[in-house]
Amino acid sequence: MARYREANCKLCRREGEKLFLKGSRCLTEKCAFERRGYAPGQHGQRLRRKVSPYGLQLREKQKVRRIYGVLENQFKNYFKAADQKDGVTGEILLQLLERRLDNLVYRLGFAPSRKAARQLVRHRHVVVGNGIVDIPAYQVKPTQVIRIKEKSKNLDLIHAALKEVGRGEELPWLRLNKAALEGELLEIPKRADIPLTVNEQLIVELYSK
């Protein structure tokens, strides 16, 4: 299976902002973006040229794709699915990405980053409903309960993540039970309740050409 194997910090530097791809490290002085807040590469420190409308659309798409950790073809498929549904395409696109199992494991605070959440899912530590789900892209439905498998409840990574961040408690569309290491998707999130500083309309314009 194809996946990104380069340094995650390069992605933040390329987009010109922190994407929080490495969990708590992004909040410390060790963060590469804090030390080198310019684009990677030989010419990264040069003044950037004026960005065209297409360039703005492309960068917004790349930013969202990298935040959720999906590949190009996966992202296109999400957009096609969103475009076929009734409603605001950009909002539906973000809703589909937010309902990914790996994203919800991260949002609930069971993992310090989406990459770590994908690993938890792949290694069969996560139960959805009554069965183990090892597919990070699994679309969680409202009222479905996500919990850590009984034999995995002592994993240090999970407890460290819950101690450092309390993301799940801040989102009205998620319910978190820290003691039981379980959470629930209460409803499909509204755009205003998704903590993401992106302009999804630029992505719609990019794919509508």
Secondary structure, DSSP 4 states (H G I P E B T S, - for coil): -----S-HHHHHHHHTS----SGGGGGSTT-HHHH--S-SSTTTTSPPPPPPHHHHHHHHHHHHHHHHT--HHHHHHHHHHHHTSSS-HHHHHHHHHHTBHHHHHHHTTSSSSHHHHHHHHHTT-EEETTEE---TT-BPPTT-EEEE-GGGTT-HHHHHHHHH--HHHH-TTEEEETTTTEEEE-SPPPGGGS-----HHHHHHHHT-
